[in-house]
Amino acid sequence: MTFDQFISDWQSPSPTLLVHTSGSTGKPKPMLVEKSRMEASARITCRFLGLQPGDTALLCMPLDYIAGKMVCVRSLVWNLRLIRVEPCGHPLQHLDEVPTFAAMVPMQVYNSLQADNELQMLKQIKHLIIGGGAISHKLEATLRTFPNAVWSTYGMTETLSHIALRRLSGDNASEWYTPFDGVDVSLNQDGCLVINAPEVCATTLTTNDIAEIDSDGRRFRIRGRRDNVVCSGGIKMQIEEIEAKVQAHTDVPLIITKRADEKFGETIVLLAECNDIEPIKELCRKWLSKYEQPHAYICVEHLPQTATGKPARAEAMRIASDYMIK
């Protein structure tokens, strides 16, 4: 979708707008969302960050998905001046001015750190929010030293972008997400996060994210997705937690997935973008428990990803299953 197409849709008489889910656990799905709730979400974010009319906002993500659309809506609702660049891995590369506010995916932030001129500009962004994928321990450690506000977002298409932020930079950096005012969270009997955000979501939303709520009853942190649990030989393990343990010790991109197994029910499989898997095997032997050890290692040219840069979990499981069949 082009910017002009988005503006045309936004200004149309229809009270709703078409968006697509990210497709991280399957095929992206179309959704109709209410423009009034998108406006409410935009006001909540701008108010939380303390943005002012006339501030600049960088649009560097595709307009087919909610994250890109919401950057535009924030600029319209809050009278921000929009800076548009084509969605790419280096959104700061050709900019002449530092935006006040920017929303990026982890890949864009990582790439910007590799070029000195982009790094200096990244550090000068007053309010940087990062979403659409997991932020590695190494990236998080780098961002902690940034002088301005850097945030990790929590949300999904159904909540019209994020409903909570956690600080990544400075002395207030935390692993706990703080929901916006008017947003309440709880856990269901399976330990999954339940979101009540009436301004942006008409119904209470039960997620597939296994979470923990702080003693204050408000802040929360995410352990992983319920459908990313591996039950191998009666032992339940969280895919994201295993990934984090290995990824903390290597720059090689990798995904932990699972496949059906006659003896154990399910077994762990590791996919990695590499030609030599032995160093990864050694890391797993060193840092993972005996239950977490992958039963198979697969070298791939490219890890499966969605259009928004998230791990394509369903495709990873298919690769693991096909590898077993071969």
Secondary structure in CASP SS format (residue, H / E / C, confidence):
PFRMAT SS
TARGET T0000
AUTHOR 0000-0000-0000
METHOD secondary structure of the structure
MODEL  1
M C 1.00
T C 1.00
F H 1.00
D H 1.00
Q H 1.00
F H 1.00
I H 1.00
S H 1.00
D H 1.00
W H 1.00
Q H 1.00
S C 1.00
P C 1.00
S C 1.00
P C 1.00
T E 1.00
L E 1.00
L E 1.00
V E 1.00
H E 1.00
T C 1.00
S C 1.00
G C 1.00
S C 1.00
T C 1.00
G C 1.00
K C 1.00
P C 1.00
K C 1.00
P E 1.00
M E 1.00
L E 1.00
V E 1.00
E E 1.00
K H 1.00
S H 1.00
R H 1.00
M H 1.00
E H 1.00
A H 1.00
S H 1.00
A H 1.00
R H 1.00
I H 1.00
T H 1.00
C H 1.00
R H 1.00
F H 1.00
L H 1.00
G C 1.00
L C 1.00
Q C 1.00
P C 1.00
G C 1.00
D C 1.00
T E 1.00
A E 1.00
L E 1.00
L E 1.00
C C 1.00
M C 1.00
P C 1.00
L C 1.00
D C 1.00
Y E 1.00
I H 1.00
A H 1.00
G H 1.00
K H 1.00
M H 1.00
V H 1.00
C H 1.00
V H 1.00
R H 1.00
S H 1.00
L H 1.00
V H 1.00
W H 1.00
N C 1.00
L C 1.00
R E 1.00
L E 1.00
I E 1.00
R E 1.00
V C 1.00
E C 1.00
P C 1.00
C C 1.00
G C 1.00
H C 1.00
P C 1.00
L C 1.00
Q C 1.00
H C 1.00
L C 1.00
D C 1.00
E C 1.00
V C 1.00
P C 1.00
T C 1.00
F E 1.00
A E 1.00
A E 1.00
M E 1.00
V C 1.00
P H 1.00
M H 1.00
Q H 1.00
V H 1.00
Y H 1.00
N H 1.00
S H 1.00
L H 1.00
Q H 1.00
A C 1.00
D H 1.00
N H 1.00
E H 1.00
L H 1.00
Q H 1.00
M H 1.00
L H 1.00
K H 1.00
Q H 1.00
I C 1.00
K C 1.00
H E 1.00
L E 1.00
I E 1.00
I E 1.00
G C 1.00
G C 1.00
G C 1.00
A C 1.00
I C 1.00
S C 1.00
H H 1.00
K H 1.00
L H 1.00
E H 1.00
A H 1.00
T H 1.00
L H 1.00
R C 1.00
T C 1.00
F C 1.00
P C 1.00
N C 1.00
A E 1.00
V E 1.00
W E 1.00
S E 1.00
T E 1.00
Y E 1.00
G E 1.00
M E 1.00
T H 1.00
E H 1.00
T H 1.00
L C 1.00
S E 1.00
H E 1.00
I E 1.00
A E 1.00
L E 1.00
R E 1.00
R E 1.00
L C 1.00
S C 1.00
G C 1.00
D C 1.00
N C 1.00
A C 1.00
S C 1.00
E C 1.00
W C 1.00
Y E 1.00
T E 1.00
P E 1.00
F C 1.00
D C 1.00
G C 1.00
V C 1.00
D E 1.00
V E 1.00
S E 1.00
L E 1.00
N C 1.00
Q C 1.00
D C 1.00
G C 1.00
C E 1.00
L E 1.00
V E 1.00
I E 1.00
N E 1.00
A C 1.00
P C 1.00
E C 1.00
V C 1.00
C C 1.00
A C 1.00
T C 1.00
T C 1.00
L E 1.00
T E 1.00
T E 1.00
N E 1.00
D E 1.00
I E 1.00
A E 1.00
E E 1.00
I E 1.00
D C 1.00
S C 1.00
D C 1.00
G C 1.00
R C 1.00
R C 1.00
F E 1.00
R E 1.00
I E 1.00
R E 1.00
G E 1.00
R E 1.00
R H 1.00
D H 1.00
N H 1.00
V E 1.00
V E 1.00
C E 1.00
S E 1.00
G C 1.00
G C 1.00
I E 1.00
K E 1.00
M E 1.00
Q E 1.00
I H 1.00
E H 1.00
E H 1.00
I H 1.00
E H 1.00
A H 1.00
K H 1.00
V H 1.00
Q H 1.00
A C 1.00
H C 1.00
T C 1.00
D C 1.00
V C 1.00
P C 1.00
L E 1.00
I E 1.00
I E 1.00
T E 1.00
K E 1.00
R E 1.00
A E 1.00
D E 1.00
E C 1.00
K C 1.00
F C 1.00
G E 1.00
E E 1.00
T E 1.00
I E 1.00
V E 1.00
L E 1.00
L E 1.00
A E 1.00
E C 1.00
C C 1.00
N C 1.00
D C 1.00
I C 1.00
E H 1.00
P H 1.00
I H 1.00
K H 1.00
E H 1.00
L H 1.00
C H 1.00
R H 1.00
K H 1.00
W H 1.00
L C 1.00
S C 1.00
K C 1.00
Y C 1.00
E C 1.00
Q C 1.00
P C 1.00
H C 1.00
A E 1.00
Y E 1.00
I E 1.00
C E 1.00
V C 1.00
E C 1.00
H C 1.00
L C 1.00
P C 1.00
Q E 1.00
T C 1.00
A C 1.00
T C 1.00
G C 1.00
K C 1.00
P E 1.00
A C 1.00
R H 1.00
A H 1.00
E H 1.00
A H 1.00
M H 1.00
R H 1.00
I H 1.00
A H 1.00
S H 1.00
D H 1.00
Y H 1.00
M H 1.00
I H 1.00
K C 1.00
END
